[in-house]
């Protein structure tokens, strides 16, 4: 492995770990297919069975933040949504409500 490959993988892993914090959301299309969407609205389909993604990074490097981080994103999003629906306080409740309402509105379109 070259130093450039190691840097690329470290960058991808770091970005994968913070998908939720960076405003990404996830929706299951089927048992093995997910749609990961950025806060800007860019969406990529992730195939968890075959371990692939539609994004340019995956096409160029064979891995990406969506493929590495989808499980953590799904767990974090689910816990966050459950906390909001249960009325549990969050660190920044106003941001949380706004974020959740925007995500729900975007999915309804």
VENQUILIN-V813948 format. One record per run of one state. SS is the DSSP state (H for helix, E for strand, C for the rest). FROM is the first residue (numbers start at 1). LEN is the number of residues. If there is no record, write none. Layout:
ss->[SS & SS]
from->[FROM & FROM]
len->[LEN & LEN]
This chain:
ss->[C & H & C & E & C & E & C & E & C & E & C & H & C & H & C & H & C]
from->[1 & 3 & 18 & 25 & 29 & 33 & 38 & 43 & 48 & 52 & 54 & 56 & 62 & 65 & 87 & 93 & 109]
len->[2 & 15 & 7 & 4 & 4 & 5 & 5 & 5 & 4 & 2 & 2 & 6 & 3 & 22 & 6 & 16 & 1]
